[in-house]
């Protein structure tokens, strides 16, 4: 196939392949989170707690508005991995073009509607009055300027990962984060542009990453080049088969997050700012496990597409125990350093600083006890998605978040836990869904869900195992 790819998961040492794939992906995810943390830290320390809350709340809404596109990109990348494993280059090309057309139209609609309804969305979340004006400015600029740019980067980075290339997007993202750090500092600290400056810094650095990612993709993986914008209805149906469950999953996940954010906002500005800081740190803590989950999906998709089920399951088993180990290590590190890290987000001498640090630290100290449950849950999610069982991944993820949302409100209203009730509710969903995952895997209810599959002869199967 005329594609330069870093890894062909259908042959070679399993552990080495997953590690080589996961490490660049992990660093890319860390850099992506750093991209948002730069805004939060600089805004929190140089503008204040209300601006920190505004940036955090706006970020959750922006992710909610992009959730459908993230889901469509995820579905398309799984199909691309399967076509690559099955060595069907023409179908792979059509998948790239078709999915890009679908997502571009959606991105344009999100930009227009989002800009119009920004104030309404913020009022629905009961945003503290002190943070409302900044939140409107930050979110509106982000929606108008970053929706399509974010689509281009995330879509082509997902395409490259589906072919096994995690290094290219990593290097591009590294330069983008450095650029964002420079621009945010310049706009906010030197030019005193407030939260608008932070938003424009994000847009400019994202534009750089998007253009460079596409140029990189068409140079080193020519099969990803957009030419003619061919739209294949049959391919579109296959993309949607995987994408709709993922899109629903991301949308409902984001919706649940917004519901929880509204609950947190009801406790006041300090709770909103503390939650924002803690959530950024929590996202960092789970990144290694999330990255390996993506690696599992790609590994399983390629091998299932090539008819190598035994190899797919062997890769899943080794990754599963590695994720559990990382979960335990993450718990230890967060418990030791939570207070110090949260304090980075605020000026200790500013108003509400002590309350913000206290709330953020309490949240992290609770959630840190349960990262091993997250590891188990997302290991199975990675396998099921790669095996083509996107529906169960959607159901389980939404179920987990719904349990979290309901439990958060119950604990907040019937106990005196306050905003930290949100943290205690999270492991309840992880635990229940992890137990179901074990049963779903053992009973092979994921079998037969592949959209793309070729049969390998017995000799090839034995050689690859």
Buried (B, 14 or more C-beta within 10 A) or exposed (E): BEBBBBBBBBBEEBEEBBBBBBBBBBBBBBBBBBBBBBBBBBBBBBBBBBBBBBBBBBBBBBBBBBBBBBBBBBBBBBBBBBBBBBEBBEBBBBBBBBBBBBBBEBBEEBBEEBBEBBBEBBEEBBBBEBBBBBBBBBBBBBBBBBBBBBBBBBBBBBBBBBBBBBBBBBBBBBBBBBBBBEBBBEBBBEEEBBBBBBBBBBBBBBBBBBBBBBEBBBEBBEBBBBEEEEBBEEBBEBBBBBBBBBBBBBBBBBBBBBBBBBBBBBBBBBBBBBBBBBBBBBBBBBBBBBBBBBBBBBBBBBBBBBBBBEBBBBBBEBBBEBBBEBBEBBBEEBEEEBBEBBBBBBBEEBBBBEBBBBBBBBBBBBBBBBBBBBBBBBBBBBBBBBBBBBBBBBBBBBBBBBBBBBBBBEBBEEEEBBBBBBBBBBBBBBBBBBEBBEEBBEEEEBEEBBBBBEEBEEEBBEEBE
